[in-house]
């Protein structure tokens, strides 16, 4: 048995959860914050059998694609009357696959 930890952007979390449920996978959803932008993230805990890891990873790759976003510049170091947008990469997922010795649903 495996535990898949997937950290995704909040924007992708609902679609990912729906896709996992449609494919008969259950997940526990935890709110989290991280990264240099301090944007909301969601951490999913997904327990699967060893042979199902590939299926879950394919769903995550399909839903959580990397994309470029423009964010307003908020730096006080460069005082300007016009905020210059900053292009950042967002989306994607950070995923860990861990071995599980035991699982108990109590």
Protein Blocks (a to p, Z undefined) as FASTA:
>chain_A
ZZddddddfklmmmmmmmmmmnopacddddddedjklpacddddddddfklmmmmmmmmm
mmmccdddddddfbfklgcfbdcdddddeehjdddddddfbdcdZZ
